[in-house]
Amino acid sequence: MQRVGGAEALDTVIGNCMSYGCIKTGRTEEEWLENLTPGMRKSLLSDSWRCNQRGFKNPAVRDTWVKEADEKIAKLKAKFPRGGPYVLNHGDLNFSNVFASNDNAERKWKVSAVIDWEAANFLPWWAGIYRSYGLSLKKHPELWECFPPGFTLEDWEPLVKLIDEVQKVWSGGGSHTQSKHGLTDGANHWYGSKDFCECHKIRESFSEWSFGWPKEHLDVFDPELTDTDDDDDEIDRNKHKHAKDEREFQRWFKEISL
């Protein structure tokens, strides 16, 4: 698995929390799953923590949470589909990136261009179809041509279920609400106005990732260490990204992730 130019592929299928590039796929499915593991582990442990915050104070209870989470992740990894064929995947194929025209002899609408190939990569054959949210394979039999030899429509739903399980668990701990992006974590944030720039005068919120700037996705990090007696459980976006009790969880998660 790789980008068209040979670099490590960006995860446009499972580990994309704010924009493509948060998680990389590695060169194999094993490396891909390892890159997703911190987010999956945090997701399962945070679920246990929310259900039993009192148990958080008990080391034996916390050890049980870790054991159960690691066992669950091992099962998810074991069931995850492996092997090719590996095919060219656009990475962001949607209606806004497809142009159509009827400027032809038949005056029929046909695809005239597909743009935004910067996330193009070589991934398992199922990746592009899986990302086509809501696309019914039963209504689009032409997509069956993408199936490898011996694979049938009856095999598709079980395959999707296995991928869904990994994606759902990862998103609970790896999405932007639980992760951090670089040391500033979106500190470069603007509210667009007529003075923002000459080429984009509409009022809109902009962050670093809106411009495709490089960022480092962190599932394991030091939260703010400024808990004081006057800190309450409310999240003050200008002071903390996470509430006080959530910061305590994040610190523990870093301890067990070292």
ROROLUM-833406 format. One record per atom (N, C-alpha, C): residue in three letters; x, y, z. Coordinates in pm, whole numbers, plus 32768, in hexadecimal, padded with zeros to 4 digits. Atoms other than C-alpha are relative to their C-alpha. Layout:
BEGIN
ALAXYZ/...
***
This chain:
BEGIN
MET80557F8A8000/MET800080008000/MET8059807C8000/GLN7FAD7F888009/GLN808D81537F9F/GLN7FB780697FAE/ARG80327F968055/ARG804682A27EFF/ARG80377FEC7F73/VAL7FD98011808B/VAL806A82C57D89/VAL8095801B7FED/GLY7F737FDF800C/GLY81C183627DB2/GLY805D7FA5804C/GLY7FAE805E7FB6/GLY823882487E92/GLY8005801A8095/ALA7FFE7FE17F72/ALA821082F47FE3/ALA7F947FB08049/GLU806380477FAF/GLU814882608101/GLU7F76803B7FE8/ALA80867FD38022/ALA7FD4827480B7/ALA7FBB80418077/LEU80537FC17F9B/LEU7EEA83588176/LEU7F817FAD8011/ASP807880507FE5/ASP7DC782A6821D/ASP7F8580527FE0/THR807C7FBC8029/THR7C9583218162/THR7F867FAA801A/VAL806C80627FF0/VAL7BC281FA81D2/VAL7FD17FF68091/ILE802580197F74/ILE7BC981C7834D/ILE80328070805B/GLY7FC57FA27FA1/GLY7CB682B48401/GLY8009808D7FCE/ASN80017F75802F/ASN7C4F8408837D/ASN7FA68054805A/CYS80537FBE7F9B/CYS7BDD84DF84A1/CYS7FD5808D7FD6/MET80257F79802A/MET7BE986448419/MET801480127F6A/SER7FE67FFF808F/SER7C7E861E82C1/SER80637F917FE4/TYR7FA8806F8021/TYR7D4E85238206/TYR808F8020802A/GLY7F767FEE7FD7/GLY7EAA84F2828A/GLY80157FEF8094/CYS7FF180147F70/CYS7E6184C183FC/CYS80467F7B801C/ILE7FC780857FEC/ILE7EB8835083E8/ILE80377FD07F79/LYS7FCA803C8079/LYS7F95829F82EC/LYS7FE97F698004/THR8023808E8007/THR7F56813E8274/THR80767FA48017/GLY7F8F805C8000/GLY80B880BB8283/GLY80067FB87F7B/ARG7FEF8049807D/ARG81247FC68178/ARG7FAD7F807FFB/THR804E807C7FF8/THR80527EA081EE/THR7F888016805A/GLU80737FF77FA6/GLU7F0A7E60829E/GLU802B7FFA8093/GLU7FCF800A7F76/GLU7FD07E0683D7/GLU802D80898032/GLU7FD27F7B7FD9/GLU80767F5D83DC/GLU7F8A8060800B/TRP80787FAC7FFC/TRP7F2780038392/TRP7FB87FEE8086/LEU8044801C7F82/LEU7E867F5A84BE/LEU804F80328077/GLU7FAE7FCC7F92/GLU7FAC7FB7859C/GLU7FF18097800C/ASN80137F707FFE/ASN7F808125853A/ASN7F788026803A/LEU80877FE77FCB/LEU7E0F810C8599/LEU7FF27FD58092/THR800F803C7F7C/THR7E4F805586E1/THR7FF780658072/PRO800F7FA17F91/PRO7E8A818387C9/PRO7F74803C8009/GLY80867FC97FFF/GLY7D3E821B8760/GLY7F987F9A802C/MET805E80687FD7/MET7C8680D08787/MET800B7FE58095/ARG7FEB801C7F71/ARG7D20809588DD/ARG7FC4806F8056/LYS80387F907FB5/LYS7CC481F08955/LYS7F677FFC7FFE/SER80918007800C/SER7B6081C188D5/SER7FC47F9D8062/LEU803780677FA7/LEU7B24807F8994/LEU801680238092/LEU7FE57FDC7F75/LEU7BC980FD8AD2/LEU7FAC8076802D/SER80547F8E7FDB/SER7B0882448ACC/SER7F6F7FD48015/ASP808680367FE8/ASP79C4817D8AAD/ASP7FF67FC4808B/SER7FFF803C7F7A/SER7A2180B98BE6/SER8004806C806A/TRP7FF27F927FA0/TRP7A8281F98C98/TRP7F7B804B8011/ARG807F7FB87FF6/ARG793982A78C45/ARG7F967FAE8049/CYS806380567FBF/CYS7871817D8CC0/CYS801C7FEC8095/ASN7FDC801B7F74/ASN792E81648E09/ASN8072805B802A/GLN7F977FA37FDC/GLN79EC829D8E67/GLN80357FE7808D/ARG7FCD80227F7B/ARG7A0282278FCE/ARG806C7F957FF8/GLY7F9D806B8010/GLY7ABD80F48F5A/GLY808780337FD0/PHE7F837FC58031/PHE7BC281DA8EC2/PHE8066800F806F/LYS7FA57FED7F8E/LYS7C54820C901E/LYS803B7F7B8031/ASN7FD580847FD2/ASN7C868094904A/ASN805F7FC37F99/PRO7FA180368061/PRO7DC5800F8FA4/PRO7FD77F787FC8/ALA80298085802E/ALA7D367EAD8F91/ALA7F95800B7F95/VAL806A7FEA8062/VAL7C037F2B8ED7/VAL803C80347F7E/ARG7FC17FC98078/ARG7CD97FF58DE8/ARG804D7F947FB4/ASP7FB7806D8042/ASP7DB27EC48DA2/ASP7FA17FA47FB4/THR806580518045/THR7C777E018D49/THR7FD280437F80/TRP80267FB68078/TRP7C107F128C56/TRP80697FED7F92/VAL7F95800B8063/VAL7D627F028BA8/VAL80027F747FC3/LYS7FFF808A8031/LYS7D587D868B8D/LYS7F8D7FE87F9F/GLU807480148055/GLU7BF97D878AFB/GLU800D804D7F7D/ALA7FEF7FB08079/ALA7C4C7E9E8A05/ALA80637FBE7FA1/ASP7F9A803F8054/ASP7D857DEF8987/ASP7FCD7F7E7FC2/GLU8039807B8036/GLU7CC87CA8895C/GLU7F9E80207F8F/LYS805F7FD78067/LYS7BB77D588896/LYS8049802C7F81/ILE7FB47FD08073/ILE7CB57E0287B4/ILE80427F8C7FB6/ALA7FC28076803F/ALA7D687CB78776/ALA7F9B7FB67FAA/LYS80688043804E/LYS7C1F7C208700/LYS7FDE80507F82/LEU801D7FAD8074/LEU7BD87D48861B/LEU806E7FF47F97/LYS7F90800D805D/LYS7D327D2E8582/LYS7FFF7F797FB9/ALA7FFF8087803A/ALA7D117BB8854C/ALA7F997FF27F91/LYS806C800C8063/LYS7BCE7BE58485/LYS800D80617F8C/PHE7FF47F998067/PHE7C3E7D1183B6/PHE802E7FC47F7C/PRO7FDB803B8082/PRO7C537CC28240/PRO809080207FD9/ARG7F757FF1802A/ARG7DB17C9081B8/ARG80127FD07F71/GLY7FE0802C8088/GLY7E487C698061/GLY7FB980547F97/GLY80367FB1806F/GLY7E007D077F12/GLY7F8B7FBD7FBC/PRO7FA47FAC804C/PRO7DD77D3A7E05/PRO7FFD8092802D/TYR7FF47F737FDE/TYR7E527E9D7E42/TYR7FF080527F81/VAL80247FB68079/VAL7DC47F997D4E/VAL800B80968018/LEU7FFB7F6E7FF8/LEU7DD6810B7D00/LEU7F7D8034803B/ASN80737FC97FBA/ASN7CEC81C77DE8/ASN800B80997FFF/HIS7FFC7F6E8009/HIS7C9283377DB3/HIS801A803F8088/GLY7FEB7FCD7F79/GLY7C8083767F29/GLY7F998066802E/ASP80657F9C7FDA/ASP7B7484857F1E/ASP7F9A800E7F91/LEU805C7FFE8071/LEU7A8084247E0F/LEU7F7480238030/ASN80877FD47FE0/ASN793D84E77E39/ASN7FCF805A7F90/PHE803B7FB5806F/PHE785285B57D61/PHE804980837FE4/SER7FBD7F7F8016/SER791886F77D95/SER80827FF17FB3/ASN7F8380178048/ASN7A4A86567CF7/ASN7FEC7FC07F77/VAL801F803D8082/VAL799B85CA7BC3/VAL7FBA80677FA7/PHE803B7FA48061/PHE795186A47A93/PHE7FBA7FAF7F93/ALA804A8041806C/ALA78538646798B/ALA7FDE80667F94/SER801F7FA7806F/SER780486D57836/SER7FAD7FB67F98/ASN804A80398070/ASN7711869C7719/ASN802E803C7F7C/ASP7FC77FC48078/ASP77F0874D7620/ASP80427F937FAB/ASN7FD0806C8056/ASN780E86227539/ASN7F997FE87F93/ALA805780178073/ALA777285A073F9/ALA7F797FC68028/GLU807E803D7FD5/GLU766B84D474B3/GLU7FAF805B805B/ARG80417FA37FA2/ARG761685FC7599/ARG7FD57FB6807E/LYS801C804B7F86/LYS761F850876BA/LYS8062802A806D/TRP7FAA7FDC7F90/TRP76A485567812/TRP80637F8F801B/LYS7F95805F7FE5/LYS77F184AB7848/LYS80678040805D/VAL7F957FCD7FAA/VAL790884CB7945/VAL806E803A7FA7/SER7F997FBD8051/SER7A0085C578B5/SER80838012804C/ALA7F847FEF7FB3/ALA7AF985E679D3/ALA7FE97FD48091/VAL7FFF801E7F71/VAL7B4D856C7B30/VAL8078804B803A/ILE7F967FAB7FCA/ILE7C1686627C04/ILE80247FD7808F/ASP7FD280147F76/ASP7CC8866D7D57/ASP80357F738018/TRP7FC280847FF4/TRP7DA8853F7D3C/TRP80717FFE8067/GLU7F8C7FFA7FA7/GLU7E9A85AC7E4F/GLU80027F928069/ALA8005806D7F9D/ALA7E2284967F39/ALA80007F767FBD/ALA8005807F8048/ALA7E3483887E2B/ALA80677F9E8038/ASN7FA980647FC5/ASN7ECB82447EA6/ASN7FDC7F757FCB/PHE801C808C801F/PHE7EDE80CE7E75/PHE7FDA7FBA8083/LEU8036803E7F88/LEU7E0380217F79/LEU7FB87F7F7FD9/PRO804E80778021/PRO7D437ED97F93/PRO7F8780237FAB/TRP80697FE78062/TRP7C397EBB7E87/TRP7F7F8032803F/TRP80807FDD7FC2/TRP7B1B7EEB7F81/TRP7FFC80908033/ALA7FF97F7E7FBE/ALA7B9280408002/ALA7FAA80697FB9/GLY804B7F9A8048/GLY7AFD81197EEF/GLY7F6A7FEB8006/ILE8090801C7FF9/ILE79AC806A7EF4/ILE7FCD801B808E/TYR80297FEC7F75/TYR799E80738070/TYR7FEC80948020/ARG800A7F707FE5/ARG79D581EC8072/ARG7F8980417FBA/SER80747FC98047/SER78AC821F7F87/SER7F857FF08056/TYR8068800C7F9B/TYR77C0825980A9/TYR7F757FF87FC1/GLY808B800B802A/GLY765E81E3806A/GLY7FEE7FC87F74/LEU800B80358088/LEU76AD81547F13/LEU7FD37F6F8006/SER803780877FFF/SER75D980207EDB/SER803C7FAE7F8F/LEU7FC680558068/LEU76967F107E25/LEU7F947FB37FB5/LYS806D80468043/LYS754C7E667DD7/LYS7FC780557F8F/LYS80357FA68065/LYS74E07F9A7D13/LYS806980277F99/HIS7F947FDD805C/HIS76337FC37C6C/HIS80547F847FE2/PRO7FB8807E801E/PRO76967E6D7BE5/PRO808180157FB3/GLU7F837FE88049/GLU77A37F117B11/GLU80797FFF805E/LEU7F9280017F9F/LEU78707F297C51/LEU802E7F738021/TRP7FD8808A7FE5/TRP78777DB07C6A/TRP80807FDD7FB4/GLU7F868019804D/GLU798A7DC07B66/GLU807D801C8053/CYS7F8E7FE27FA8/CYS7A687E477C7E/CYS80217F8C805D/PHE7FE880717FA6/PHE7A467D017D3F/PHE80727FA97FCA/PRO7F9A805F802D/PRO7B727C167D34/PRO7FC17F7C7FD9/PRO803880818029/PRO7B3F7ABD7C9B/PRO7FD17FAF8079/GLY803780537F96/GLY7A6179E17D71/GLY7FB2804A8069/PHE80497FAF7F9D/PHE79D27B037E3D/PHE7F7680217FC8/THR80897FE9802D/THR78567B2C7E29/THR7FBE806D8053/LEU804D7F9A7FB8/LEU77517C287E98/LEU7FDD7FD0808C/GLU802180387F7C/GLU76F77B3F7FB8/GLU8076800B8060/ASP7F897FF37FAB/ASP785C7B638037/ASP80168090802F/TRP7FE37F737FE6/TRP784D7CE0803F/TRP7FD3802D808B/GLU80347FD17F7F/GLU77717D1D8172/GLU80547FCE8075/PRO7FA8802C7F93/PRO78437C3F825A/PRO8086804A8002/LEU7F837FB78007/LEU797B7CF181DD/LEU7FF0808D8039/VAL801A7F787FCF/VAL78E67E49821F/VAL7FF180018097/LYS801480087F6F/LYS78837DDE837E/LYS80867FFD8049/LEU7F7D80097FC1/LEU79EC7D8783D2/LEU804880867FFD/ILE7FBF7F7D800D/ILE7A6B7ED78352/ILE7FB980668058/ASP804F7FA57FAD/ASP79507F9383FF/ASP80277FF78093/GLU7FDF80147F73/GLU79B07EFD854E/GLU8081804A8024/VAL7F827FBB7FE7/VAL7B127F848535/VAL7FEC80977FF8/GLN80157F708012/GLN7AA180D884B4/GLN7FB3803C8075/LYS80527FCC7F92/LYS799D810385C6/LYS8051800B8080/VAL7FAF7FFD7F86/VAL7A8D80AA86DE/VAL806A806D7FF5/TRP7F987F9A800E/TRP7BA381868652/TRP7FC8808D8011/SER80357F787FFE/SER7AC482B88628/SER7FDE802E808D/GLY80207FDA7F77/GLY7A6682AE8799/GLY80778034804E/GLY7F8A7FD17FB9/GLY7BCD82F28800/GLY8062804B7FA9/GLY7FA07FC08059/GLY7C83836E86CC/GLY7FCC807B7FBA/SER80387F8A8043/SER7B97847D8651/SER8036807F8040/HIS7FC57F827FD2/HIS7BED85EB8681/HIS7FD28028808C/THR802E7FDC7F79/THR7B2385FF87C5/THR80587FC2806C/GLN7FAD80447F9D/GLN7C1385108874/GLN809580037FDD/SER7F757FFB802A/SER7D55854787B3/SER803280908004/LYS7FC37F7B8003/LYS7E41866C878F/LYS8054800A7F83/HIS7FB97FF0807F/HIS7EE686FC865C/HIS807280648011/GLY7F8C7FAB7FEC/GLY8042877F8695/GLY7FFE80438088/LEU7FF67FBD7F7F/LEU80AF885587B7/LEU7F96806C8011/THR80617F947FF5/THR7FBD896D8763/THR7F717FCE7FFB/ASP8086803C800A/ASP7E9388898716/ASP7F9880637FCD/GLY80617FA6803D/GLY7DE6897F8632/GLY8004808D8037/ALA7FF87F797FC8/ALA7E608AB986E2/ALA7FFA80697F93/ASN800A7FA48070/ASN7E818B5B858E/ASN7F747FF57FC5/HIS808E80068024/HIS7D108B9C8560/HIS7FD0808E7FE5/TRP802E7F7B8024/TRP7C6C8CBF84B2/TRP7F6B7FFC7FDF/TYR80897FF2802F/TYR7B0F8D3D8472/TYR8004805D7F89/GLY7FF27FB5807A/GLY7B058DAF830C/GLY7FA4807A7FF9/SER804F7F878014/SER7A8B8F0D82BB/SER803380427F81/LYS7FD37FBD807A/LYS7ABD900A81A9/LYS8096801E8005/ASP7F717FE37FF1/ASP7C1A90448235/ASP80547F818002/PHE7FB3807D7FF6/PHE7C7B8ED3823A/PHE805F7FF17F8B/CYS7FAB80018077/CYS7CFB8ECA80D6/CYS7FAC80307F8B/GLU80457FC98073/GLU7CA48F5E7F86/GLU7FB57F967FB2/CYS803C80688053/CYS7C4D8E0F7EEB/CYS7F8F7FB68046/HIS8065804C7FB6/HIS7B658D8E7FFD/HIS7FC1805B8068/LYS80387F9A7FA8/LYS7A898E9B8095/LYS7F827FD3804A/ILE8078802C7FB9/ILE79658DC9810D/ILE80227FE48092/ARG7FEA80197F71/ARG793A8DA38285/ARG7FFE7F698019/GLU7FF3808F7FEB/GLU79B48C4B82E2/GLU80707FE78063/SER7F9980237F9F/SER7A818B9F83ED/SER806E7FB07FBC/PHE7F8E8044803D/PHE7BDD8B308385/PHE805E7FCC806D/SER7F9880377FAA/SER7CD58A4D8436/SER80747FD27FAA/GLU7F8A802B804A/GLU7E2C89CC83D9/GLU7FDE7F927F9C/TRP801A80748056/TRP7DA48887834D/TRP7FA680237F8A/SER80557FD78070/SER7CAC89478270/SER8055801D7F84/PHE7FA87FDF806F/PHE7DD489AC819B/PHE80597F8B7FD7/GLY7FAF80748020/GLY7E6A88508192/GLY808C80088037/TRP7F7B7FF67FC5/TRP7F9188B7826A/TRP80237F808049/PRO7FD7807B7FBB/PRO805C879782F8/PRO7FDF80068095/LYS802080067F72/LYS7FF987258453/LYS80277F788035/GLU7FDC807D7FC1/GLU805986188548/GLU7F8B7FD28055/HIS807280377FB5/HIS7F3A854185C5/HIS80347FB8807B/LEU7FD3803A7F82/LEU7F6D84E88734/LEU7F8A7FC5804C/ASP806380407FA9/ASP7E9583E987E9/ASP80307FFE8090/VAL7FC380037F7B/VAL7F8583E38911/VAL804A80838014/PHE7FC47F7C7FED/PHE7FE48536899C/PHE7FEC802F8090/ASP80107FBF7F7D/ASP800C860C8AD4/ASP7F9280697FF4/PRO80647F967FFF/PRO7ECB86CF8B11/PRO803380748054/GLU7FD77F8C7FB2/GLU7EDB88238BB8/GLU80127FD88092/LEU7FE380257F76/LEU7F7488078D13/LEU7FDA80708060/THR80247F8A7FB1/THR7EC489378DA1/THR7F817FEA8050/ASP807780187FAD/ASP7DB5888E8E6F/ASP801180488085/THR7FFD7FB97F80/THR7D6A896F8F96/THR7F7B7FEB8046/ASP807A80137FB2/ASP7C64897690A5/ASP7F8980477FC0/ASP80717FB8803B/ASP7B978A6E8FDE/ASP7FDA7FC97F77/ASP80288040807D/ASP7B9189908EA7/ASP7F817FAF8018/ASP807880527FF5/ASP7A3988FC8E72/ASP7FFE7F9D7F8C/ASP800A80688066/ASP79C087EA8D8B/ASP7FD680367F78/GLU80277FC88080/GLU795188D88C7C/GLU807C80177FA9/ILE7F917FEC805C/ILE7A2D88F08B48/ILE800380937FD6/ASP7FEA7F78802E/ASP7AB38A4E8B0E/ASP805D7FF87F88/ARG7FB180148079/ARG7B298A4389A6/ARG8078805E7FFA/ASN7F8F7FA38001/ASN7C0A8B6E89E6/ASN806C7FD78063/LYS7FA0802A7F99/LYS7CB78ABA8B07/LYS80267F6E7FF4/HIS7FE7808F8007/HIS7C9389418AE4/HIS7FAF7FC37F8F/LYS804B804B8064/LYS7C30885489D0/LYS7FA77F998042/HIS804980697FBB/HIS7BBA874F8ACA/HIS7FD8802F808C/ALA802B7FE27F77/ALA7AF787678C0F/ALA80657FC68063/LYS7F9C80257F9B/LYS7BB487338D55/LYS800B7F698011/ASP7FF880917FED/ASP7B5685C58D86/ASP80337FBA7F83/GLU7FCC803B807B/GLU7BA2857C8C18/GLU809880107FF8/ARG7F707FED8000/ARG7CFD860E8C44/ARG80447F988059/GLU7FCA80687FA9/GLU7D35851B8D61/GLU80087F7B7FB5/PHE7FFF807B8050/PHE7CD583FD8C78/PHE807080047F98/GLN7F997FF68067/GLN7DBD847D8B65/GLN808B7FEA803A/ARG7F7C80137FC1/ARG7EE484868C57/ARG80187F6D801F/TRP7FF3808F7FE4/TRP7EA283218CC5/TRP80177FB27F80/PHE7FEF8046807F/PHE7E8382B18B5C/PHE8090800E7FCE/LYS7F757FF0802B/LYS7FD883448B13/LYS805C7FA88055/GLU7FAC80517FA8/GLU806D82928C41/GLU80047F6E7FD3/ILE8004808E8025/ILE7FF9813C8BCB/ILE80287FE97F6F/SER7FDA800D808D/SER805A81858A62/SER8096800C7FEB/LEU7F6F7FEE800D/LEU81CA81C58AA7/LEU80467F797FF1/
***
